[in-house]
Amino acid sequence: MKIIAIIINGTHFPYQVVHHAIAKAKTEKAEILAVFLKGEHEVSKGYIFPSDITSTDNSFIAGLPESQDEDLITDNMQSAKAMVENEGILYRSVLKTNASVDDVVELIKTASRLVIDKNFDEKTLLADKKISLDGLTKSVNIPIDIIEDY
């Protein structure tokens, strides 16, 4: 059976990519492999507190935004699964942290097509910044559908 791969980077969920992959999977009688990428952690913003305000224990609060971003990626994974399986299409997914282009190429090596967002490189929370749209397109030897927002 053919495999259509989609790659989603960080917390941004490009619905148009999933919809396009579903349409292609129906016409090509293929399954969908969704590769979700995330960076290792968010860079600290370095907020400065005024000197007249005492700082509090931030150990609990410091990890909270990143945890919420990870929850959003998990929600995105579940949304993609529901969208694909509701159409009766076989679905597999994988979440990779701090992956290289070579790692991603290895994951999708059995795919017959790649569907990816044109805005893949836009800054989004918890994105894997080591991978670019250009780097992926140069490393993959299958047809690539680069999808714009509708």
C-alpha positions, 0 to 999 in steps of 0.5 A: 500500500502507498504511504503519504507522509505529512510533516508538522513542526511545533505547535502550529497545526496546518489543517490544509495539509491534513485535508490535502493528504486525505484527498490524495490518500483517497485517490491513491488508495494510500495510508497516511504517516504523520511525522510531528516534530518538536524542539527540545525546549523553548528558549527562555525569553529573559524577562526582567522584573523591576527591582522593587518586586521580589521574585517568587519561586518560579520552579513550578511556573517555569515548566508550565508553558512548555508543558502546555505547548507539549499538550498542544502538540499531543492534541494536534496529533489526536486531531490529525488521527481523528480527521484521517480515521474518520475518512476510513484511511489507515493512519500512523504517527510519530513524534520526534524531538530534535530530529535531524533532516536525515532522521526525518528522511529515514522515517518517511523513506517508504512514502510515495509522496510528502505533503508539507505546509508552505509555512513550515519555516515560520516560527512556532512554539516548540518547533524543531529549528534544525529542519527547514523546508528547503533542507527537506525538499532537497533531501527527499526523492519523492513527489512533494506537495507544498500546501498554502493556506486556503 
